[in-house]
Amino acid sequence: MIYYALFGYILMDFGLTFVWPSYRVWKQTGIFPVTFSNKDTAHDYIGNVFKMLLGLLLITGSMYAFYQQGVKYLLPVWYLEKPVFQIVGSVILFVALLWIAVAQHQMSNSWRIGIDEKNKTKLVTVGIFSISRNPIFLGMLCTLLGLFLVIPNAITFMVLVTGVIIIQVQIRLEEEFLEEQHGQDYREYCSKTKRWIW
């Protein structure tokens, strides 16, 4: 039963953190917030990796929910398959989803998926953004950790590790862009607020 709920969570997470905010920003501004394209750049390469990771999570979640016989091919980490880890992972997933939703709400129409070089956005420094410069990315990493704890296997571990790496790269690309766009305001913000929360 927990695996059906997990698959539903993955779909809901995608809908609430990507589809709905994208539609909201587009409806209110006329700007489509997804900025990744098919160009041969580091930024767009990261976008393609994000899509691949999402696809892997959807496939993995659906296998646990609807094709239990195939789960063995995902190389489960059997010694982590314990109720306590599933409970901790589920709590992390719930908190991460709530955290991301609040951060996206506070970003309002400045929210983007990727770097928007065509439209200048407001620098958001209040609310959750006063304690973390990257609360949405932090929530995403917690989501990947929570998924690994609930369904520990080679795929969710690979997605977690890859996610950590590409999010670190994406953050640095965005920091460089934001400094160019907002100058001293962004530098002052960086001096007062941590990249994560530590």
Backbone as a ProteinNet text record, in pm:
[ID]
protein_1_A
[PRIMARY]
MIYYALFGYILMDFGLTFVWPSYRVWKQTGIFPVTFSNKDTAHDYIGNVFKMLLGLLLITGSMYAFYQQGVKYLLPVWYLEKPVFQIVGSVILFVALLWIAVAQHQMSNSWRIGIDEKNKTKLVTVGIFSISRNPIFLGMLCTLLGLFLVIPNAITFMVLVTGVIIIQVQIRLEEEFLEEQHGQDYREYCSKTKRWIW
[TERTIARY]
82.5	0	86.3	198.7	284.8	342.7	360.7	421.1	322.6	192.3	92.2	92.3	101	103.2	228.4	340.7	464.9	455.9	400.9	384.4	292.2	185.6	96	168	256.7	334.7	423.9	491.3	580.3	502.6	383.7	299.9	253.1	211.2	164	277.4	395	510.7	542.7	542.1	568.7	463.3	337	228.8	234.6	260.7	258.4	383.9	497.9	623.2	672.6	614.6	656.8	540.6	438.8	328.7	248.2	198.9	115	188.4	310	379.7	409.2	442.3	469.1	343.7	230.6	104.5	69.6	88.9	55.8	137.5	268.9	354.8	319.3	297.3	261	127.8	31.5	-100.6	-93.4	-11.6	-6	87.7	186.5	286.3	294.8	243.4	259.3	396.6	478.5	613.6	613.9	662.7	675.5	802.7	793.5	908.2	1014.1	988.4	1088.8	1187	1312.1	1410.1	1509.9	1504.8	1597	1557.5	1657.3	1631.3	1719	1736.6	1817.5	1953.5	1999.3	2130	2240.9	2358.7	2472.5	2547.4	2480.4	2540	2533.8	2614	2611.7	2473.1	2412.1	2279.3	2176.5	2175.5	2076.5	2109.9	2237.9	2277.4	2219.6	2228.4	2171.5	2021.3	1955.3	1811.5	1778.5	1858.9	1837	1859.8	1959.9	1985.7	1868.2	1814.4	1696.8	1581.2	1558.1	1449.3	1474	1598.9	1633.4	1608.4	1650.2	1631.1	1483.3	1404.1	1260.3	1200.4	1242.7	1193.8	1229	1351.7	1394.1	1311	1280.8	1199.8	1057.9	1001.9	866.4	863.5	963.8	971.1	990.4	1081.4	1109	986.2	921.1	800.3	689.8	673.3	567.5	598.6	727	762.4	729.8	760.9	729	578.4	502.6	357.4	287.3	334.9	257.2	331.3	460.3	536.8	641.2	593.2	682.1	785.5	748.8	843.6	968.9	954.7	1067.4	1157.2	1115.7	1192.9	1332.2	1346	1477.2	1581.6	1536.2	1629.7	1680.5	1616.6	1661.6	1770.1	1806.5	1909.6	1876.1	1769.8	1732.2	1843.1	1855.4	1951.4	1874	1876.2	1785.9	1804.1	1929.1	1950.7	1899.2	1857.5	1793.7	1641.2	1590.7	1445.7	1382.2	1376.4	1322	1212.4	1110.6	1000.1	1046.1	1147.8	1192.3	1245.4	1318.5	1370.4	1257.2	1156.9	1042.5	965.3	952.6	882.6	961	1092.9	1176.6	1173.2	1185.7	1181.2	1049.2	939.9	806.3	791	841.5	836.5	918.2	1037.6	1122.4	1050.8	985.2	912.4	801.5	727.8	617.9	670.4	772.6	829	891.1	960.4	1024.9	922.2	811.5	706.8	647.6	620.5	566.1	666.1	792.8	900.6	911.6	911.5	922.1	801.2	682.6	560.8	563	607.3	615.8	718.2	834.3	939.3	891.7	823.5	772.5	667.4	583.9	483.1	550.3	656.9	726.1	802.7	846.6	912	811.2	686.1	578.5	617.3	606.5	630.9	778.8	867	1010.6	1057.1	968.3	1005.9	1033.7	1143.8	1182	1240.8	1233.1	1305	1424.1	1539.3	1656.9	1683.7	1769.4	1812.8	1740.4	1668.3	1592.5	1674.4	1736.7	1820.4	1740.6	1614.4	1533.2	1450.8	1411.4	1322.6	1385	1403	1461.8	1359	1402.6	1315	1359.2	1265.6	1294	1380.9	1475.6	1558.1	1478.8	1445.7	1365.1	1459.1	1446.5	1537	1461.4	1330.1	1250.1	1192.8	1130.5	1070.2	1175.6	1148.8	1244	1376.1	1369.7	1491.3	1582	1536.1	1622.7	1711.6	1682.5	1765.6	1837.7	1796.1	1860.7	1847.2	1957.6	1950.6	1890.9	1887.7	1839.8	1742.1	1633.9	1544	1476.6	1449.5	1384.2	1479.4	1603.8	1702.7	1724.9	1725.1	1738.9	1622.6	1502.3	1385.1	1393.5	1447.1	1462.8	1559.7	1670.7	1767.3	1706.2	1628.5	1561	1460.7	1393.8	1300.4	1372.6	1487.6	1563.9	1613.1	1653.5	1695.3	1577.3	1462.3	1343.9	1303.3	1310	1275.2	1371.5	1500	1597.2	1569.8	1531.4	1503.4	1378.2	1278.2	1154.4	1174	1242.9	1270.2	1420.6	1501.1	1645.9	1688	1741.3	1791.9	1897.8	1957.7	2067.1	2022	1897.2	1849.2	1826.4	1756.2	1730.7	1859.8	1957.3	2087.2	2159.6	2157.5	2221.5	2155.5	2022.4	1950	1987.3	1998.4	2036.4	2175.9	2272.5	2410.1	2419.2	2356.9	2358.9	2288.4	2178.4	2105.2	2190.2	2263.2	2351.3	2452.4	2511.5	2615.7	2559.5	2452.2	2404.2	2337.3	2277.4	2219.8	2330.7	2441.3	2555.2	2604.5	2612.7	2657	2555.5	2426.4	2321.7	2319.9	2339	2340.8	2451.4	2566.7	2679.5	2657.8	2593.6	2557.5	2458.4	2361.2	2260.9	2321.5	2414.2	2478.2	2555	2625.2	2699.6	2603.7	2492.9	2393.2	2328.5	2290.4	2224.2	2316.4	2443.9	2537.3	2547.7	2547.1	2549.5	2421.8	2309.7	2181.1	2151.5	2190.2	2152.1	2270.2	2390.8	2508.7	2525.5	2540.8	2569.8	2459.3	2334.7	2223.7	2240.2	2280	2297.7	2420.1	2527.5	2647.8	2619	2540	2502.3	2414.1	2325	2238.4	2322.8	2422.8	2510.4	2589	2626.3	2704.4	2621.1	2489.5	2401.8	2332.1	2319.4	2239.5	2321.6	2314	2390.1	2336	2424.6	2382.3	2274.7	2291.6	2191.9	2124.1	2155.1	2110.7	2223	2340.9	2456.1	2573.9
-121.1	0	126.6	120.5	238.3	273.6	171.5	199.5	267.7	237.7	312	458.7	477.9	614.7	687.7	615.3	677.5	719.5	633.5	668.4	788.8	790.5	906.4	1032	1016.7	1132.2	1186.5	1097.7	1142	1223	1173.6	1246.4	1379.6	1377.6	1499.7	1600.6	1552.6	1639.6	1708.5	1632.6	1689.9	1793.7	1760.5	1853.3	1981.7	1968.6	2085.2	2170.7	2109.2	2185.9	2224.2	2167.5	2202.9	2249	2163	2193.6	2313.9	2311.7	2419.9	2554.2	2561.9	2691	2743.3	2652.2	2694.4	2756.2	2689.8	2742.1	2875.5	2886.4	3009.8	3128.1	3108.1	3216.6	3254.5	3153.8	3181.6	3256.7	3215.7	3279.6	3424.2	3451.2	3585	3679.9	3625.5	3712.6	3696.5	3586.3	3558	3500.1	3475.5	3422.3	3274.6	3190.2	3047.6	3030.9	2984.8	2987.7	2880.5	2783.5	2680.2	2734.8	2753.5	2821.7	2727.5	2598.6	2504.9	2485.4	2470.2	2447.4	2332.4	2320.7	2211.8	2259.5	2373.7	2424	2343.2	2350	2273.8	2357.2	2382.4	2460.6	2380	2420.2	2352.5	2362.3	2480.2	2503.4	2406.5	2391.6	2305	2157.1	2126.3	1988.5	1948.4	2038.7	2012.5	1990.4	2070.5	2052.3	1913.9	1863.3	1728.2	1622	1643.4	1547.6	1547.3	1665.9	1674.3	1591.9	1603.7	1528	1377.9	1335.8	1194	1142	1221.3	1178.9	1167.5	1263.5	1256.9	1132.2	1102.2	982.4	855.7	849.2	732.5	716.5	829	822	775.6	822.2	779.4	630.2	583.6	441.1	357.4	402.3	328.4	323.6	438.6	442.8	355.4	355.2	273.9	124.4	88	-53.3	-101.8	-20.9	-59	-70.9	15.6	15.9	-92.2	-117	-201.6	-324.7	-334.7	-447.7	-492.2	-543.5	-583.6	-688.4	-774.6	-876.8	-816.3	-696.9	-633.8	-553	-534.7	-451.1	-508.1	-641.2	-703.1	-653.6	-612.2	-562.9	-422.4	-356.1	-223.4	-231.6	-354.3	-380.4	-313.3	-358	-300.8	-316.2	-216.2	-223.4	-284	-416.5	-488.7	-451.3	-418.4	-388.9	-250.2	-170.1	-41.2	-48.2	-163.1	-178.9	-207.6	-106	-118.6	-14	-48.7	45.6	180.6	181.5	308.4	402.1	346.8	430	479	393.5	434.6	547.9	539.6	645.6	775.4	769.1	889.4	947.6	860.9	907.5	973.5	916.7	972.8	1110.4	1126.6	1257.3	1359.4	1318.9	1408.5	1450	1355	1385.7	1487.7	1469	1560.5	1700.7	1709.4	1839.9	1907.6	1830.1	1886.5	1944.7	1874.2	1923.6	2053.9	2057.9	2179.3	2294.6	2266.7	2366.5	2425.6	2338.7	2384.5	2469.5	2425.2	2498.6	2639.2	2651.2	2782.8	2869.8	2812.8	2889.1	2937.2	2851.9	2892.2	3001.8	2991.3	3095.2	3228.7	3224.7	3348.4	3406.5	3321.4	3372	3437.6	3393.8	3447.5	3439.2	3548.8	3547.3	3552.1	3554.8	3547.3	3403.2	3308	3167.3	3124.2	3053.1	3000.2	2860.6	2782.5	2655.9	2680.8	2706.3	2740.6	2890.3	2936.3	3076.2	3150	3254.3	3334.4	3457.8	3452.8	3564	3670.3	3642.3	3735.3	3830.6	3785.3	3865.7	3886.1	4010.7	4038.8	4009.6	3936.5	3901.2	3972.2	3983.6	4046.9	3954.8	4013.3	3937	3917	3792.7	3760.7	3728.9	3803.4	3786	3772.8	3762.7	3757.4	3618.6	3598.8	3470.3	3361.6	3247.6	3136.9	3178.2	3270	3313.5	3398	3433.1	3505.5	3410.5	3280.2	3182.4	3088	3088.5	3004.9	3072.9	3080.2	3139.8	3042.7	2914.3	2812.5	2715.1	2766.8	2676.3	2572.8	2607	2510	2395.6	2427.8	2322.7	2238.3	2302	2228.7	2131.4	2176.9	2090.1	1974.9	2001.6	1895.6	1788.6	1831.9	1734.8	1650.7	1714.9	1640.6	1541.8	1579.4	1488.4	1364.4	1384.4	1270.2	1180.8	1242.2	1163.8	1084.9	1150.7	1082.9	964.9	981.7	872	755.3	785.5	678.3	601.8	672.1	603.7	516.9	561	483.9	363.9	385	274	271.2	220.3	219	116.3	164.5	75.4	149.7	79.6	138.6	261.5	260	372.2	496.2	480.7	598.5	651.7	563.9	610.8	689.4	637.6	706.3	841.6	845.1	970.9	1071.5	1024.8	1112.1	1171.1	1086.5	1133.3	1227.2	1188.9	1274.1	1406	1400	1522.2	1618.2	1565.4	1649.9	1721.1	1647.8	1705.4	1811.9	1779.5	1875.7	1997.1	1979	2094.1	2187.9	2131.3	2215	2297.2	2233.9	2305.4	2411.4	2375.2	2469.9	2591.5	2569.7	2680.1	2778.4	2727.4	2816.5	2891.9	2829.3	2900.6	3013.3	2983	3083.6	3196.3	3163.2	3266.9	3365.8	3312.2	3398.5	3489.3	3432.8	3510.2	3616	3578.8	3673	3788.5	3759.6	3867.1	3965.7	3913	4000.7	4083.5	4023.6	4090.6	4188.8	4153.7	4236.3	4306	4272.1	4343.4	4346.1	4466	4484	4430.4	4442.2	4389.5	4239.7	4168.8	4024.3	3992.2	4068.5	4044.6	4066.8	4168.5	4193.3	4080.1	4033.4	3921.8	3797.8	3769.8	3654.7	3667.3	3788.7	3808.9	3785.8	3795.2	3780.6	3644.7	3577.1	3454.5	3339.7	3224.2	3107	3050.9	2981.2	2917	2812.6	2734.4	2635.3	2688.3	2629.9	2688.4	2678.4	2633	2617.9	2692.6
0	0	0	74.5	82.1	-54.4	-141.2	-271.4	-365.9	-351.1	-428.3	-384.2	-252.8	-199.6	-246.1	-250.8	-295.5	-441.9	-525.4	-667.2	-681.2	-601.6	-602.1	-556.5	-458.1	-409.9	-520.6	-593.7	-701.7	-803.8	-841.8	-937.7	-880.3	-754.1	-689.1	-674.4	-636.8	-621.9	-753.9	-862.4	-994.2	-1030.5	-1001.4	-1033.3	-952	-821	-732.5	-739.9	-774.7	-774	-913.4	-1018.7	-1153.7	-1241	-1254.1	-1345.8	-1298.8	-1174.7	-1126.1	-1120.1	-1061.3	-1059.8	-1200.5	-1293.1	-1430.7	-1492.4	-1471.4	-1524.8	-1460.3	-1328.4	-1257	-1307.9	-1320.3	-1367.3	-1510.4	-1594.5	-1734.7	-1743	-1661.3	-1664.5	-1616.4	-1514.7	-1455.8	-1529	-1598.6	-1662.8	-1814	-1865.2	-2007.1	-2039.4	-1936.2	-1953.3	-1914.5	-2004.3	-1971.4	-1890.2	-1765.9	-1674.3	-1696.1	-1783	-1809.5	-1911.6	-1870	-1955.7	-2021.4	-1989	-2053	-2199.5	-2285.6	-2427.5	-2475.4	-2605.1	-2660.5	-2711	-2661.3	-2701.9	-2633.8	-2691	-2638.7	-2534.7	-2420.2	-2312.7	-2183.3	-2084.8	-1954.4	-1891.7	-1904.7	-1847.8	-1905.4	-2038.1	-2101.1	-2082	-2067.4	-2035.5	-1899.9	-1803.3	-1670.8	-1681.2	-1764.1	-1784.6	-1836	-1928.2	-1981.4	-1874.6	-1789.1	-1680.3	-1582.5	-1551.2	-1464.1	-1520.7	-1651.2	-1715.1	-1702.3	-1723.6	-1713.2	-1571.5	-1471.3	-1332.4	-1297.5	-1344.4	-1319.5	-1383.4	-1506.2	-1573.4	-1497.2	-1446.3	-1368.2	-1240.9	-1175.2	-1053	-1083.6	-1193.5	-1231.9	-1262.7	-1335.6	-1368.8	-1241.8	-1156.2	-1032.4	-942.7	-924.6	-841.8	-896.7	-1028.7	-1089.2	-1076.4	-1081.5	-1064.5	-924	-822.7	-685.6	-665.5	-732.6	-714.2	-795.5	-918.6	-1010.3	-1064	-1036.2	-1091.1	-990.2	-877.3	-767.9	-809.7	-906.9	-949.7	-1011.4	-1067.7	-1134.8	-1043.8	-919	-825.8	-802.5	-809.5	-786.3	-886.5	-1004.8	-1106.9	-1076.5	-980.8	-939.3	-832.7	-794.9	-693.6	-559.9	-494.4	-363.8	-261	-174.8	-63.7	53.2	62	152.2	298.8	341.3	482.9	522.2	423.7	454.2	442.8	402.4	386.4	522.1	605.2	740.3	760.3	837.9	861.1	914.6	1001.8	1059.9	951.9	853.2	745.4	654.4	634.2	552.4	620.3	752.2	825.6	818.8	845	838.3	698.1	596.6	458.4	423.6	471.8	444.4	508.1	630.7	696.8	618.5	574.6	495.8	367.2	300.8	176.8	200.7	308.8	339.3	368.6	454.1	491.4	369.5	285.9	166.8	71	50.6	-38.9	13.2	142.4	204	193.1	220.4	214.6	74	-27.5	-166.6	-204.3	-164.1	-197.6	-138.2	-13	51.4	-20.2	-52.6	-121	-257.3	-330.7	-462.6	-449.5	-348	-324.6	-294.9	-215.4	-179.3	-298.3	-391	-511.9	-606.2	-597.3	-680.6	-828.9	-901.2	-1044.8	-1081.5	-982.5	-1009.5	-1024.4	-995.7	-1001.6	-1144.9	-1162.2	-1292.4	-1276.5	-1383.5	-1389.7	-1481.4	-1420.9	-1498.4	-1493.5	-1582.6	-1585.5	-1696.8	-1659.6	-1755.4	-1793.9	-1909.7	-1954.9	-2029.8	-2058.6	-2137.9	-2052.4	-1934	-1849.4	-1712.2	-1673.2	-1542.4	-1434	-1332.5	-1221.9	-1095.3	-1003.4	-875	-789.2	-715.7	-622.4	-493.5	-462.8	-344.5	-228.2	-119.6	-4.1	128	123.5	246.4	267.4	383.9	415.5	426.8	365.5	367.8	304.1	209.3	139	227.7	346.2	439.7	519.4	513.3	583.3	486.6	360.6	259.5	124.4	48.5	-84.2	-185.6	-149.6	-243.4	-176.9	-120.6	-47.7	-137.3	-262.5	-351	-383.1	-414.5	-438.5	-312.7	-197.6	-71.9	-55.2	-84.5	-77.9	-176.6	-295	-394.8	-347.4	-287.6	-236	-124.3	-37.7	69.8	11.6	-96.2	-162.7	-213.4	-277.3	-328.4	-214.7	-102.9	13.3	69.2	81.2	132.1	45.5	-86.9	-177.6	-161.2	-144.4	-124.8	3.7	109.8	236.2	227.6	151.8	139.8	47.7	-65.2	-158	-189.2	-97	-117.7	-223.5	-331.8	-436.8	-517.2	-613.5	-690.1	-768.9	-818.4	-899.8	-814.9	-701.6	-618	-557.5	-533.6	-484.3	-593.6	-715.8	-827.6	-853.7	-845.8	-866.3	-757.4	-632.3	-521.3	-543.2	-575.7	-595	-715.1	-825.9	-945.3	-918.9	-845.3	-811.8	-730.7	-633.8	-552.2	-641.8	-734.9	-820.8	-914.1	-986.3	-1086.2	-1021.1	-904.4	-834.8	-788.4	-742.4	-703.8	-824	-940	-1061.2	-1101.6	-1099.9	-1138.8	-1046.9	-918.6	-822.7	-856.8	-891.1	-921.5	-1051.3	-1149.7	-1272.3	-1240.8	-1154.7	-1119.5	-1036.7	-948.2	-867.7	-955.9	-1053	-1145.6	-1222.6	-1267	-1340.9	-1251.7	-1130.6	-1040.3	-1000.2	-986.7	-954.5	-1071	-1192.9	-1310	-1318.4	-1284.7	-1299.3	-1186.9	-1063.4	-948.4	-880.2	-920.9	-872.8	-722.4	-668.5	-526.8	-437.2	-480.6	-400.5	-376.9	-481.5	-467	-381.5	-397.8	-316.4	-168.9	-137	2.3	55.2	-29.1	8.9	40.3	-44	-22.4	107.2	141.4	263.3	389	377.8	494.4	501.7	387.9	383.3	326.5	391	349.2	218.8	147.6	22.4	49.8	156.3	198.2	325.1	437.5	565.8	667	623.8	712.4	654.8
[MASK]
++++++++++++++++++++++++++++++++++++++++++++++++++++++++++++++++++++++++++++++++++++++++++++++++++++++++++++++++++++++++++++++++++++++++++++++++++++++++++++++++++++++++++++++++++++++++++++++++++++++

